[in-house]
């Protein structure tokens, strides 16, 4: 009679295999060399990654208690030697290595190529912020370069529809992994630039290991991004994943969904902002209108508008008063000028030769008509002319010059 094999549940089978591994002394102190790939640090401090070589890969976990003793920071592409225990994770039946320690063996060839290419582009100025194009705030169309069958395209569509329903999205399909992926991505970017239908391009894919994301480190993709006239947002992998495309793109998004958030405006927020602006404009118009109305009311209440005929009469009276003041002022000025003129005439009249001669004075001139003003200037026998008020007579000097004191002495 054939003996029936036992029937296990999935949980029982996984537990059984786990016990087999834990009971095998050869699996309790395993040392494995390989290249770190897909490294992920959990918020708890645990590290999750894979070790791979050219032909295979194995999942690994290193718990926080062991992580704190590491002398270096693990990164994708590093060659390491792991010491630990082989185990089966019962929940999902996955074989894994639980690392007790890691020793760095050197960086993997692929990661070294990544660093060398990145450094070369940096020296060429490909990462210079000055060459990066601004992302349009209100694109009329958003282009997406990614796989048409992956979750990335669906995520971007969902985010776009939530933020701005009806905004056109244009898919430029391309393989994003494997042989020929870099050429396909570069060709899709070039096609978008020839068509000039999209205002911004999202170029990306979901997360993965370094080799799975390698197409975005290839010159075909990098040169296409650098040569794109359309602004490019890179959206490759998760936030911890980094490719050369992230450095040369005009903007890097941590995830494809975040790229859609950056590229697609929020219509609800725009509508709210517009409503706020309209309300502010209405308030400003109402305030301005109220100020103008108040100014008009003040102007309408001015006396010139309330009693215009009275203002006219008052103006006429002020004009008449002004004319009278002008007339009185002119008459006073005329009288003053006339009095001044008469005074000047009197002074002129009192100082004329005829007036002086009429008072008994004589004007003495020599024969040449020059006035004689000093007796000492005359000589005996000199002819003179004496001018009186009623005429002139001739005279000759017949006595010599003597001073007034001398004549006074002779008289005494």
Secondary structure, 3 states (H helix, E strand, C coil): CCCCCCCCCHHHHHHHHHHHHHHCHHHCCEEEEEEEEEEEECCCCCEEEEEECCCCEEEEEECHHHHCCCCCCCCCCEEEEEEEEEEEECCCCEEEEEEEEEEEEEECHHHHHHHHHHHHHHHCCCCCHHHCCCCCCCCCEEEEEECCCCHHHHHHHHHHHHHCCCCEEEEEECCCCCCCHHHHHHHHHHHHHHHCCCCEEEEEECCCCCCCCHHHHCHHHHHHHHCCCCEEEEEECCCCCCCHHHHHCCEECCCHHHHHHHHCCCHHHHHHHHHHHHHHHHHHHHHHHHHHHHHHHHHHCCHHHHCHHHHHHHHHHHHHHHHHHHHHHHHHHHHHHHHHHHHHHHHHHHCCHHHHHCCCCCEEEECCCCECCCHHHCCCCCEEEEECCCCEEEEECCCCCCCHHHHHHHHC
